[in-house]
Amino acid sequence: MSAAELHGQKINPFEQGFLAFIKGAGPKDNPFDGEKSPVSNHRWAAGWNKAQREAGRKA
């Protein structure tokens, strides 16, 4: 699992995906390997997708 941090606190793959969307990353920028870390890969994608949906509602 990636050890990403925000303000000194570790964040999980879902939060990483959410922040990735906010920072302009695309869905193919998922840092988790789908074969080696399928759960983290899926959670990152779920966070990215949720951020995208929320951005669509605000537009």
FENPEGI-V760575 format. One record per helix or strand of 3 or more residues. SS is the DSSP state (H for helix, E for strand). FROM is the first residue (numbers start at 1). TO is the last residue. If there is no record, write none. Layout:
((SS	FROM	TO) (SS	FROM	TO))
This chain:
((H	13	22) (H	27	29) (H	38	58))
